Amino acid sequence: MIITKTPLRITFAGGGSDMASYYIKHPACCISATINKYVYVLVKKRFDKKIYLKYSDNEVVDVNSVDDVKHDFIRETLKFMNIDYGVEIINWADIPTKGTGLGSSSSFLVGLLLALHTLEGRYVSKESLANQSCYIEIEKCKKPIGVQDQYAAAYGGFNQMRFGTDVNGGDYKEVKGFGFCDQDLRNLSDRLALFYTGVTRESKEILSTQQKNLITNNEVVSFMHRNVIVADKLSELLMGYGGHKDIDAIPAAMRENWDLKKKFAGSISNKELDNIYDRALTIGGAAAGKIIGAGGGGFFLFWTDNKKKLRETLADYPELPFVIDKYGSRVVLNMEQLSW
C-alpha cells in the first residue's frame, strides 16, 4: 500500500501566462507557493483483476477494460503507466475538490502518478512528475489549462516558474526557489489569509475563453504581457539581488495582478466577488487581494497585517488557515514489500 500527499497552491502573479497559447510565443513567468493543505492518494495492489476506485464516486472495472473508467485522470494515468494488474485507488483532500482554484485536480494527478511509480518500484524526479502530469492533463484529457499547477504540486515551495520556447523551437520549463528560510515562510504565512467564497465553479469554461482570447484578442495578449512584467519585477525583488528580499512588494503585485486578471475573460469576477474584495480592503484593512485560480469563485487570498480585523469583516466567509509548505508531492507511507 502506498499513500502520497500533494500540496495545493496559491498564486501571486503571472497566472495565465503558463498556458501554451501564450508561452509558445512569449516568455512566461509565474509566482506561486504551495500550502499545507493536501490531496491524498492511496494505491494498493489487488489479488484479483479488478480496478477499484473511490473518490467522489465509486467505480469497479476489469483490468482489461480500462477504457471504461469514467474518471478521465485515472483512466489515462493507468493507460500511461501500463497497469495490467488489479489495483485499488482512493482519493481524499483537505478541501472541496472541485472549483476551488487551489489546483486540486493537478495535485491529485501528480500524487496519483507518484503513487503508481512508487508501487512499480521506480524513482521519478520532480521534473518528470510535472512533465508527465502536464502531458496527461493537457494532451490526453484535453483540459484547457496551463502548466504551473503541475510544477507547483511536484516541486513544492515558494517559486518563480518560467516557461517558453528555446532557440531550437522546443519548450523550456524552469522552477527556481527564492531561498526563503523557515522563518521567512512563517512570516509570509502570517500576512496571508484565505477565505472561501462558497462558490464552486467549472473552470473549463473560463479557461477556454481565456485561452481563445490569448490567441485572437490582441488587447488580452497585451494585458498578459503586463501580467508577466509584474511577475518578473516581483521575482527580482524577492530574489534579493540587491541584498534584501523585499516581501513588502508582494501586495502591490497582487493588486496589479488582480486588476489585470479580470480583463482576461468576462467571467473571472462578479458582483459578489467584487463586494468581498472591496469590503476586505476598505473595511477589513487588507492591503491586497485576488481570487486564486481561474476565477468566478473559490478562494480569495488576502495580504494583511491585521488578520483579526479581516476575519471580523469577512465573518460570513469561512477562513482556511494555512502556512506555506516547502515540500512538493511526497510518499508518506510505503508498505509495498513484495512483488506480486
CORLINPE-V258819 format. One record per helix or strand of 2 or more residues. SS is the DSSP state (hx for helix, st for strand). FROM is the first residue (numbers start at 1). TO is the last residue. If there is no record, write none. Layout:
# CORLINPE-V258819
SS&FROM&TO + SS&FROM&TO
This chain:
# CORLINPE-V258819
st&2&13 + hx&20&23 + st&28&45 + st&50&54 + st&58&62 + hx&63&68 + hx&72&81 + st&87&93 + hx&104&119 + hx&126&140 + hx&148&155 + st&158&165 + st&171&177 + hx&182&190 + st&192&196 + hx&203&216 + hx&218&239 + hx&247&261 + hx&271&282 + st&288&291 + st&299&303 + hx&307&313 + st&330&334
